[in-house]
Amino acid sequence: MNCSKKMKRKIHNFVIKALTAINVFSLIYWICWIDCIISWQPYVIMLVNFIWICLVLYANGWVTDTEPYYERLEKEGEYYDEM
């Protein structure tokens, strides 16, 4: 299957957004049940969810003033040169 680079990027972004949404809902779910937790596993799940969300926010430049990867490529002219 020969997909264009834009289509691959859209699929990649959709997958990342879907995984992030699942992590957010999972984090909210376990935060709602925090009073009933007697095991250590939900705490690890919440920690992993929080780390994933922080990594996605950092990679997209929402935490600091970094530019997202694709915007940096567009400014440098590398993105359009590869196509």
N, C-alpha and C positions, 0 to 999 in steps of 0.2 A: 504494500500500500504506500503510495507516494503522496504524502501530505506536505503541504507547503509549510514553511517555517512559522507563518502567522497562525495557521491552524494548530500546529503543535504547541505554540505558546498559549493559545486560548484554552486548549485541553489541559495543559500544565497548570495554568492559572485557575481553571475550574476545579481541578483536583485539589489544589492547595486550599482554595476557598471552602470546598466541601469538608475537607479534613479539619480545617480551623473551626467551621461551624459545629461540627460534631464534638470537637474538643470543648468549645464554649458551652454547649448544652450539657455535656457530661460534667464539666466543672460546676455549672449552676445546679445540676441535679445532686451532686455529692455535697455541695455547700448547704443545700436545703436539708439534707439528712445528717448533717454533722453532729447533731446531738445524740443520734442513735448509733453512731459508729462505735463498735467495740473491737474491731480488727485493725491491723495496720495497712491492709491492702487499699482501702479507699483513700487513705492519705497519700500513698504512692501514686495512685491514679490522679488525684488532684495535683500533685507536684508535677507529674509528667504533662498533664494538660496545661498547667500554668507555664511551664518551660516552653512547650510548643507554641503557645500563643505569644509569649515574649519573643521567641525567635522569629516568628512570622512578622510581628510588628517591627522588630529591629531590621529585618531584611528588606522590608518595604519602606523604611525611612520614617515610620510613624513615631518612633521613640526618640530618635535623635534627628539631627538635620542632614542625615545621609540621603543620597538620592537612590531611588530604586535602580536595580541593575540594568533594566532595559532603557531607562531614561539616560543613564550614563553612556550606554552604547550609542544611543541616538545622537547625543551631544558630540561624542567623539567621532561619529561618522562610521563606526565599525558595523553597526547593525545593518545599514542599507548597503554597505559594500559586500556583505556576505550573501545577500539575497541576489 
